[in-house]
C-alpha cells in the first residue's frame, strides 16, 4: 500500500477522513487500492496515482461498490473483499452479478454452523474429517458471502437461504476449483481456491470461466 493518498478522489478523501478507527481506515484503503488497481487492469488504464484518482469507488444505497470515472458509471461490475491485510477485487462486465470473498481458515464454535448453515451443509460438516472441517467451514461461509454480495444484499438476509456446494475432492493448494450455490431458485456458479490459510471464493451469473488472477 502506498503511504500517500494522492490515488484517492476528492470524495474518497472526505470519506477516509471520516473513519476514526485505524483498522477501519486501513481496511477501507486496502479495499479501494485493490479495486482501483483491478479496474485499471481490466480497462487497460495506467496505474499512476493521477489516473487511479479518477477511478472512483462509490457505495450504492445498499452498500455494494460501484465504479465511476469523472461522474460516469464505468462499464464494469466489481466486488471487493479484505481480510487480515489481504485484499481482493473481482471484475466483470457490467451486466454480470458478481461476488467475491476472502476468509481465513480458523477455529469456529459449534454454534456458528447451527446459526448460519443449512441442514445439508451441517450434515456435510459432520461427515468431514477433522483435518478438513475448518477449511470446509471457511469455504462454505465465504461462498455464502460471495452470493450475498452478488445479490447486493450482504448479511441483511438469512444466510441459510443460500446453499453452497463446493467441489473439494483432490483440489491441490492454490488451484481454482468449481463451486455451485443456490438462493431461492437462483443458481450461481463460481470458483474457490486456497493458499495457506486464506480461502478465496468468486461467484457470478451468468456462470464465469476460471478466473484470471493478478497480484499487485
C-alpha positions in Angstrom: 0.0 0.0 0.0 1.3 3.5 -0.8 1.8 5.8 2.2 0.3 8.8 0.5 -3.3 9.2 -0.6 -3.0 11.0 -4.0 -4.6 8.0 -5.7 -7.9 8.7 -4.0 -10.5 11.1 -5.4 -11.6 14.2 -3.5 -14.8 12.5 -2.4 -12.9 9.4 -1.3 -10.5 11.6 0.7 -13.5 13.0 2.5 -14.8 9.5 3.3 -11.4 8.4 4.5 -11.2 11.4 6.9 -14.5 10.4 8.5 -13.2 7.0 9.5 -11.9 7.3 13.1 -10.5 3.8 13.9 -7.1 2.9 12.4 -8.1 -0.7 11.4 -11.2 0.6 9.7 -9.2 3.2 7.8 -6.6 0.6 6.8 -9.2 -1.9 5.6 -11.0 0.8 3.6 -7.8 2.0 1.9 -6.8 -1.6 1.1 -10.2 -2.3 -0.5 -10.1 0.9 -2.6 -6.5 0.4 -3.6 -7.2 -3.2 -4.7 -10.3 -2.3 -6.6 -8.8 0.6 -8.4 -5.8 -1.5 -9.5 -8.1 -4.3 -10.6 -10.3 -1.9 -12.6 -7.3 -0.3 -14.2 -6.0 -3.7 -15.3 -9.4 -4.6 -16.7 -9.9 -1.4 -18.6 -6.3 -1.2 -19.6 -5.7 2.1 -17.8 -2.5 3.5 -16.4 -1.8 2.7 -12.7 -0.3 6.1 -11.9 -1.9 8.0 -9.0 -3.5 10.6 -11.2 -5.3 8.1 -13.3 -6.4 6.0 -10.2 -7.8 9.1 -8.6 -10.2 9.4 -11.5 -11.4 5.8 -10.9 -13.8 6.5 -8.0 -15.3 3.6 -6.0 -18.7 4.6 -4.6 -21.2 2.8 -2.4 -24.7 2.1 -3.8 -27.6 2.7 -1.4 -27.3 -0.9 -0.1 -23.5 -0.6 0.2 -22.4 -2.5 -2.9 -19.4 -0.9 -4.6 -19.8 0.8 -8.0 -17.2 2.3 -10.2 -17.4 5.9 -11.6 -15.0 7.8 -13.8 -15.5 11.5 -13.9 -19.1 11.1 -12.6 -19.9 8.5 -15.3 -20.6 4.8 -14.5 -17.7 2.7 -15.7 -18.5 -0.3 -17.8 -17.7 -2.8 -15.1 -19.2 -4.8 -12.2 -17.0 -5.3 -9.2 -16.9 -7.0 -5.8 -14.4 -6.2 -3.0 -13.2 -8.2 0.0 -10.4 -7.8 2.5 -9.3 -9.9 5.4 -6.2 -9.9 7.7 -4.2 -7.5 5.4 -5.2 -9.2 2.1 -7.4 -7.5 -0.4 -9.3 -9.0 -3.4 -11.5 -7.5 -6.1 -13.4 -9.4 -8.8 -14.1 -7.5 -12.0 -16.5 -8.4 -14.8 -18.8 -6.9 -17.5 -21.4 -4.5 -16.1 -24.4 -6.9 -16.6 -22.8 -9.7 -14.5 -24.0 -10.4 -11.0 -20.7 -10.8 -9.2 -19.5 -11.5 -5.7 -16.1 -12.4 -4.2 -14.9 -13.0 -0.6 -11.8 -13.8 1.4 -11.9 -15.9 4.6 -9.3 -17.3 7.0 -9.3 -21.0 7.9 -9.7 -20.7 11.7 -11.5 -22.4 14.6 -15.2 -21.5 15.0 -17.6 -22.6 17.7 -20.2 -25.3 17.1 -23.0 -22.7 17.3 -21.6 -21.0 14.2 -22.7 -23.7 11.8 -26.1 -24.1 13.5 -26.8 -20.4 13.2 -25.7 -19.8 9.6 -25.6 -23.0 7.6 -28.3 -25.1 6.0 -29.2 -28.6 7.2 -27.4 -30.2 4.3 -24.3 -28.1 4.9 -24.3 -29.1 8.6 -24.5 -32.7 7.6 -21.6 -32.3 5.2 -19.5 -30.7 8.0 -20.5 -33.6 10.3 -19.2 -36.1 7.7 -15.9 -34.2 7.1 -12.6 -35.5 8.5 -11.4 -33.3 11.4 -8.4 -32.2 9.3 -10.8 -30.9 6.6 -13.6 -29.4 8.8 -12.1 -26.0 9.4 -11.4 -25.5 5.7 -14.9 -26.5 4.8 -16.3 -24.1 7.4 -14.4 -21.2 5.9 -15.2 -22.2 2.3 -19.0 -22.6 2.9 -19.1 -19.2 4.7 -17.0 -17.5 2.1 -19.3 -18.9 -0.7 -22.3 -17.5 1.1 -20.7 -14.1 1.5 -19.9 -14.1 -2.2 -23.5 -14.9 -3.2 -24.9 -12.3 -0.9 -22.6 -9.7 -2.4 -23.7 -10.8 -5.9 -27.3 -10.3 -4.8 -26.2 -6.8 -3.4 -27.8 -7.8 -0.1 -25.0 -8.5 2.2 -25.9 -10.0 5.6 -29.3 -8.4 5.6 -30.8 -11.8 4.5 -30.7 -15.1 6.3 -27.5 -17.0 5.2 -29.4 -20.3 5.5 -31.3 -19.2 2.4 -28.1 -19.7 0.4 -26.9 -23.3 -0.1 -23.2 -23.7 -1.2 -21.8 -26.8 -2.8 -18.0 -26.7 -3.5 -16.0 -29.5 -5.0 -13.2 -30.3 -2.6 -12.0 -33.7 -3.5 -8.5 -33.8 -5.0 -8.1 -30.0 -5.0 -4.4 -29.0 -4.9 -3.5 -26.0 -2.8 -3.6 -22.8 -4.9 -5.7 -24.2 -7.8 -9.1 -22.8 -8.7 -11.8 -25.3 -8.1 -15.5 -25.1 -9.0 -18.4 -24.5 -6.7 -22.2 -24.0 -7.1 -24.6 -22.1 -4.9 -28.4 -21.6 -4.9 -30.5 -18.8 -3.4 -34.3 -19.2 -3.7 -34.0 -20.9 -7.1 -31.3 -18.6 -8.5 -28.2 -20.7 -9.3 -24.8 -19.2 -9.1 -21.6 -20.8 -10.4 -18.2 -19.9 -9.3 -14.7 -20.9 -8.2 -12.7 -21.2 -5.0 -9.0 -21.6 -4.1 -6.9 -21.9 -1.0 -3.4 -20.6 -0.5 -2.1 -21.3 3.0 -4.8 -20.4 5.5 -6.6 -18.0 3.1 -9.7 -19.1 1.2 -11.0 -17.1 -1.8 -14.4 -17.6 -3.5 -16.0 -15.9 -6.5 -19.5 -16.5 -7.9 -21.4 -15.0 -10.8 -24.4 -15.1 -13.0 -24.0 -16.0 -15.9 -21.5 -18.7 -15.0 -17.9 -17.4 -15.1 -15.0 -19.1 -16.7 -12.0 -19.9 -14.5 -10.7 -16.6 -13.1 -7.7 -14.8 -14.3 -5.7 -13.8 -11.3 -3.4 -10.8 -10.9 -1.3 -9.8 -7.9 -0.3 -6.2 -7.5 
